[in-house]
Amino acid sequence: MPDTAQLHADQVDYWNGPGGARWVSNQKRTEGMIADVADLAIARANIKAGETVIDIGCGCGGTTADIARLVGPSGFVTGADVSAPILAVAAERLAGLSNARTVLADAATCDFPAGEADLLFSRFGVMFFGDPSAAFANMKKALKPTGRLVFACWRPPTENPWMMAPLQGATYKHVPPLPQLGPEDPGPFSFGKPDRVIRILTEAGFKTPSFEAVDLTFDLAGGKGIESAVGCALELGPSARALEGQPPEVFDAVKVSLREFFAGYTEGESVRLQAAIWIVSTTPA
């Protein structure tokens, strides 16, 4: 199997395995923390009544439901995700909406209806393709010539201490570092550099995209105190990956270090760290 295909298969396996299970169990926590991202990206997409939308990597369906309300009964939204456990939650959530559906599908290869979509939308669902240029070329087939692509992705890890600082300041005191990802490997920060995103999208047949840099503050505790922030770090993101397969005593040691680390970021019952995203917009060339 080619390297890109193996990388892609690894991502599919992860989101149908431990990654998907953790995402489902932390649905409310995660959606609350990144709610501003969904609001911003949907606002920039300028969704209109009657439009046809594909929500790529729709997760548990929160953005899909929001889009369904915006396109109204004369429009339609398809929420596509590669993770069966995550999509099961989305399907239940969207069950009462006649203008929305879910599809268990890999957007890199899915045979979406050609030339029907007004918008390809994604919140953090497009950074995990093994061959992203080919994936976007496939997705572009679904767009009308007048359609558009809008997605949110993370800026580089150095600009996202909410994810990286607990890993480096606490978790790595007890576990080996995660394998270093290559510049072309899929992962949460793989679209952090605009030059790479421009290359990928133009190779896929899109115009040079625009980038809006957005700085945010995430409350890892969700207003519920340090213990909630510790749980967030242990369940989501790179610390959770670094701890996979570790014995209980290592988890306990990491918990102690995380509590000490988060004490420096506590404001009342909140634990606030900085986050940074791009909102990327483009149209077919």
C-alpha positions in Angstrom: 0.0 0.0 0.0 1.4 3.5 -0.9 2.4 5.6 2.0 -0.4 8.2 1.4 -2.9 5.4 1.3 -1.6 3.9 4.5 -1.6 7.2 6.3 -5.2 7.7 5.2 -6.2 4.2 6.3 -4.6 4.9 9.7 -6.8 8.0 10.1 -9.9 6.1 9.2 -9.1 3.4 11.7 -8.4 5.9 14.4 -11.7 7.7 14.0 -13.6 4.4 14.0 -11.6 3.3 17.1 -10.3 5.2 20.1 -10.6 8.6 18.5 -14.2 8.2 17.6 -15.1 6.7 21.0 -13.5 9.6 22.9 -15.2 12.2 20.6 -18.6 10.7 21.2 -18.1 10.5 25.0 -17.0 14.1 25.1 -19.5 15.5 22.6 -21.1 18.1 24.8 -17.7 19.2 26.2 -16.1 19.5 22.8 -19.0 21.3 21.1 -19.3 23.8 23.9 -15.6 24.6 23.8 -15.4 25.1 20.0 -18.9 26.6 19.5 -17.4 30.0 18.4 -15.5 28.2 15.6 -18.8 26.8 14.2 -20.5 30.2 14.5 -17.7 32.0 12.7 -17.2 29.5 9.9 -20.9 29.2 9.2 -21.2 33.0 9.2 -18.3 33.3 6.7 -20.0 30.6 4.5 -22.9 33.0 4.0 -25.4 30.2 3.7 -28.7 31.1 2.0 -32.2 29.5 2.1 -32.6 26.9 -0.6 -28.9 26.0 -0.9 -27.5 22.5 -1.1 -24.6 21.9 1.3 -22.2 19.1 2.1 -20.8 19.2 5.6 -17.5 17.3 5.4 -16.4 15.6 8.6 -19.7 16.6 10.2 -18.8 14.9 13.5 -21.8 14.6 15.8 -24.0 16.7 13.6 -24.0 20.1 15.4 -22.9 22.1 12.3 -25.1 20.0 10.1 -28.2 20.9 12.2 -27.2 24.6 12.1 -26.8 24.5 8.4 -30.2 22.7 7.9 -31.9 25.5 9.8 -30.3 28.1 7.5 -31.0 26.4 4.2 -34.6 25.9 5.3 -37.2 23.5 3.9 -36.2 24.4 0.3 -32.6 23.5 0.8 -30.7 20.4 1.9 -27.6 19.4 3.8 -25.7 16.2 3.8 -23.5 15.4 6.8 -20.6 13.1 5.8 -18.2 11.5 8.1 -15.8 8.5 8.0 -16.5 7.5 11.7 -19.4 5.1 12.3 -19.7 5.8 16.1 -19.6 9.6 15.6 -22.0 9.5 12.7 -24.5 7.4 14.7 -24.8 10.3 17.1 -25.3 12.7 14.2 -28.0 10.5 12.6 -29.9 10.5 15.9 -29.6 14.2 16.2 -30.8 15.0 12.7 -33.6 12.4 12.7 -36.3 15.1 13.0 -35.0 17.2 10.1 -36.5 16.5 6.7 -33.9 18.6 4.9 -30.8 16.8 6.4 -29.2 13.4 6.1 -26.0 11.6 7.2 -23.7 9.5 5.0 -21.1 7.2 6.3 -18.5 8.1 3.7 -14.9 9.0 3.0 -15.0 12.3 1.3 -11.7 11.5 -0.4 -13.4 8.9 -2.5 -17.2 9.2 -2.0 -19.2 9.5 -5.2 -21.3 12.6 -4.3 -23.9 13.7 -6.8 -22.0 15.7 -9.4 -22.5 19.4 -9.7 -25.3 19.8 -7.2 -23.8 21.4 -4.1 -23.6 25.2 -3.6 -21.3 24.8 -0.7 -18.7 22.4 0.7 -18.3 23.2 4.4 -16.1 21.8 7.1 -15.2 22.5 10.7 -11.9 20.7 11.4 -12.8 17.8 9.1 -10.4 18.2 6.1 -6.9 17.9 7.7 -6.7 14.1 7.8 -6.5 13.0 4.1 -3.5 10.9 3.1 -3.6 12.6 -0.4 -5.4 15.9 0.2 -5.1 17.2 -3.3 -6.9 14.1 -4.7 -9.5 14.3 -1.9 -10.3 17.9 -2.7 -10.4 17.2 -6.4 -13.0 14.5 -5.7 -15.1 16.8 -3.5 -14.9 19.5 -6.1 -16.9 17.3 -8.5 -19.9 17.7 -6.2 -19.8 21.5 -6.5 -21.7 23.6 -9.0 -19.4 25.8 -11.1 -20.7 28.8 -9.0 -20.2 26.9 -5.7 -17.8 27.6 -2.9 -15.6 25.9 -0.3 -15.3 27.2 3.2 -13.6 25.4 6.1 -12.0 26.0 9.5 -8.6 24.4 10.3 -6.0 24.9 13.0 -3.0 27.2 12.6 0.4 25.8 13.6 0.8 24.0 16.9 3.0 26.9 18.3 -0.1 29.1 18.1 -2.4 26.6 19.8 -1.2 26.3 23.4 -4.6 25.0 24.5 -3.7 21.7 22.8 0.1 21.7 23.0 1.0 23.3 26.3 -0.6 20.6 28.5 1.2 17.9 26.5 4.6 19.6 26.7 4.2 21.0 30.2 2.7 18.0 32.0 2.2 14.9 30.0 5.7 14.6 28.6 7.1 14.5 32.1 5.8 10.9 32.2 5.6 9.5 28.7 7.8 9.4 25.6 7.1 12.1 22.9 4.7 11.2 20.1 6.2 10.3 16.8 7.2 13.5 14.8 4.8 14.0 11.9 6.3 14.9 8.5 5.3 18.1 6.7 2.9 16.1 4.4 1.4 13.8 7.0 -2.2 14.1 8.0 -3.0 15.5 11.4 -4.8 18.3 13.2 -2.1 20.9 12.3 -1.4 19.7 8.7 -3.2 22.7 7.2 -1.4 25.2 9.5 0.8 26.6 6.8 -1.0 28.6 4.1 1.5 27.8 1.3 0.7 24.1 1.7 -3.0 24.7 1.7 -2.7 26.9 -1.4 -0.8 24.2 -3.2 -3.3 21.5 -2.3 -6.4 23.5 -3.3 -5.0 24.8 -6.6 -3.8 21.3 -7.5 -7.4 20.2 -6.8 -8.8 22.7 -9.2 -9.7 25.6 -6.9 -8.7 29.2 -7.1 -6.1 30.6 -4.7 -7.9 30.6 -1.3 -8.3 33.5 1.2 -7.3 33.0 4.8 -8.8 34.7 7.8 -6.8 34.3 11.0 -8.9 34.1 14.1 -7.6 34.1 17.6 -9.7 32.5 20.3 -9.7 31.5 24.0 -10.9 28.1 24.9 -12.1 27.2 28.4 -10.8 23.6 28.9 -12.8 23.3 32.1 -16.1 24.4 30.6 -16.7 26.5 33.7 -16.4 23.4 35.9 -13.0 23.7 37.5 -9.5 22.2 37.1 -10.7 18.6 37.4 -12.8 19.1 34.3 -9.8 20.6 32.4 -7.7 17.6 33.4 -10.4 15.3 32.0 -10.5 17.3 28.8 -6.7 16.9 28.3 -6.8 13.2 29.1 -9.7 12.6 26.7 -9.0 14.9 23.7 -6.1 15.9 21.7 -2.4 14.9 21.8 -2.2 14.1 25.5 -4.8 11.5 25.0 -2.9 10.0 22.2 0.4 10.0 24.1 -1.3 8.1 27.0 -2.7 5.3 24.8 -1.6 2.0 26.3 -0.1 3.5 29.4 -0.7 1.8 32.8 -2.9 3.4 35.4 0.0 4.6 37.5 1.2 6.7 34.6 -2.3 8.2 34.2 -2.3 9.1 37.8 1.0 10.8 37.6 -0.1 12.8 34.5 -3.2 13.9 36.3 -1.1 15.3 39.1 1.1 17.2 36.7 -1.9 18.5 34.7 -3.5 19.8 37.9 -0.3 21.7 38.7 0.0 23.0 35.1 -3.6 24.2 34.8 -3.4 26.0 38.1 -1.5 28.7 36.3 -4.3 29.3 33.9 -7.3 29.2 36.2 -9.8 32.0 36.4 -12.5 31.1 38.8 -13.9 27.8 37.6 -12.5 28.3 34.1 -9.1 27.2 32.7 -8.4 29.4 29.7 -5.7 28.9 27.0 -5.3 30.4 23.6 -6.3 28.8 20.3 -5.8 29.9 16.7 -7.6 28.9 13.5 -7.8 29.7 9.8 -11.1 30.2 8.0 -10.3 29.3 4.4 -12.5 30.2 1.5 -12.3 29.6 -2.2 -14.3 28.7 -5.3 -13.7 26.4 -8.3 -11.1 27.6 -10.8 
